[in-house]
Amino acid sequence: MQNLHTQERFTVQDLAAWGVNDVAYVKTVYKDDGTANYAIHAADGTQMATMNDRETAFAAVRQNDLEPVSVH
């Protein structure tokens, strides 16, 4: 009987590169005055932009042919 489950180990570099060409992460960030902005991050964690609202952040990601993913 074959073992169908194999365990792969991912390096930190593997995880950082995962989805780099496919997704961008949108994360709520707060300014000093407490108002929310929405930061767009590449899969490797690099912040690429900040938008005033979530819908604009998601639209910007899609305009660059990436799939937006929310980060809580």
Secondary structure as the mmCIF struct_conf table of DSSP 4:
data_model
#
loop_
_struct_conf.conf_type_id
_struct_conf.id
_struct_conf.beg_label_comp_id
_struct_conf.beg_label_asym_id
_struct_conf.beg_label_seq_id
_struct_conf.end_label_comp_id
_struct_conf.end_label_asym_id
_struct_conf.end_label_seq_id
HELX_RH_AL_P HELX_RH_AL_P1 VAL A 12 ALA A 17
TURN_TY1_P TURN_TY1_P1 TRP A 18 ASP A 22
STRN STRN1 VAL A 23 TYR A 30
TURN_TY1_P TURN_TY1_P2 ASP A 32 ASP A 33
BEND BEND1 GLY A 34 GLY A 34
STRN STRN2 ALA A 36 ALA A 42
TURN_TY1_P TURN_TY1_P3 ALA A 43 ASP A 44
BEND BEND2 GLY A 45 GLY A 45
STRN STRN3 GLN A 47 MET A 51
BEND BEND3 ASN A 52 ASP A 53
HELX_RH_AL_P HELX_RH_AL_P2 ARG A 54 GLN A 63
TURN_TY1_P TURN_TY1_P4 ASN A 64 ASP A 65
STRN STRN4 GLU A 67 VAL A 71
#
